[in-house]
Amino acid sequence: MYYETIYEPAEDSFMMEKLLKEKLQQTKTLKITEVGVGSGFVFSELVKTFPENNFSATDINPDAITSTQKRLKNNNVNAKLHQGNLLEPITKKQDMLFFNTPYLPLEHGEKYNQLTLKDKAIYGGKHGYEIIFKFIDQIYDKLEKNGKVFMLFSSLSKEQKIKEKLEQEGYEINKIYKEKHFMEELIIYEFSKGEILKELEKNNISNLKYLTKGKHSIIYEGEYKNNEVICKTSQTHFTDKESLFLQKLQNKNYVPKLYYSTNQIQIMEKCQGKIIKDFLENSTKEETLKVLQQCLDICYELDELGYQKFELTNPYKHIFIGNKLQVKFIDFERTIHSQDPKNVTQFLQYIRRNIPLLKRKEIYINPDELLKNANKYKKDKQKIEMEALVSISFK
């Protein structure tokens, strides 16, 4: 064997073998992939014991592939082996994935990119969970809708971090086995796609990646019909409410295109460009005036429609500016119908807060005059021009 260059079977290998043999006795023909096949000990035993299944395996280490080939030959069985990183070589969705992960944290002073391939089968990164996270990021497109994943790791890998990662990615988790060893506990998770992931898959979302968790929703990015999209998921009424306003505004060029929505899911165009805060830091005087005018015009139109958006006193992440200075307003989940909307006056407050920044661009605005214009707007509801604001300014 190649134990000088690959991971030798140990307690964790025997744990995984025992558990998977129990699980596979309860199943029919499946497409099954082992990630990080190592010596091939567990894999070859499963292929020999359950030949009715369609097995494949991956490993970044060429010696691991060679070792596994020899084990399979000795057992008079065949399976597909792929040299490559994690799930990258797998092109078809699988019914089952299993991975005895590299889970140890790096020793002090060690660097992952300087490890040997054998050590990379043991160490999972600085904290022990980095390779696990990369594996989790690849699962969505490689696992069937009702598929299952079995993943072994150590308590040294920071179980809570791994659990949080899986939950935020939308997986349903079951800790099915744990075994105490010296200085650590070995843990096996069984997990599968949650209902939100199944719904996104049903709507042909691919390359799904977790972005962030907002106040009212979890946000992913992905692809839909060759378009980059944002997928918002929520268990509250906020997503449904936002969809209502986006649908009403779909004929406007200042909101993202809405592809699909339910009371829990939205699939919409991913806005390209910079958030307004970053844009204003680097834009020219002319670009700034043009964009601020567009924002005021959009706010005026929302006022005319009777929609109150709310975040406009500090819309630092709610307004995107594209490369051609096209403005997109996002995040309508707090929007309401109002007989007295205040979008324009709220955005004027944002301009007022940025007077020092505007001054550096030689855009001089008198805060007292700005306040007078805001009060005038409250009375006459006449559109405000940036040119007028600057023309009454002082240096």
Secondary structure by P-SEA (a helix, b strand, c coil): ccccccccccaaaaaaaaaaaaaaaaccccbbbbcccccaaaaaaaaaaccccccccccccaaaaaaaaaaaaaacbbbbbbbccccccccccccbbbbcccccccccccccccccaaaaaccccccccaaaaaaaaaccccccccbbbbbbbcccccaaaaaaaaaaabbbbbbccccccccbbbbbbbbcccaaaaaaaaacccccccccccccbbbbbbbcccbbbbbbbbccaaaaaaaaaaaaacccccccccccccccbbbbcccccccaaaaaacccaaaaaaaaaaaaaaaaaaaaaccccccccccccccccccccbbbbcccccbbbbccccaaaaaaaaaaaaaaaaaaacccccaaaaaaaaaaaacccccccaaaaaaaccc
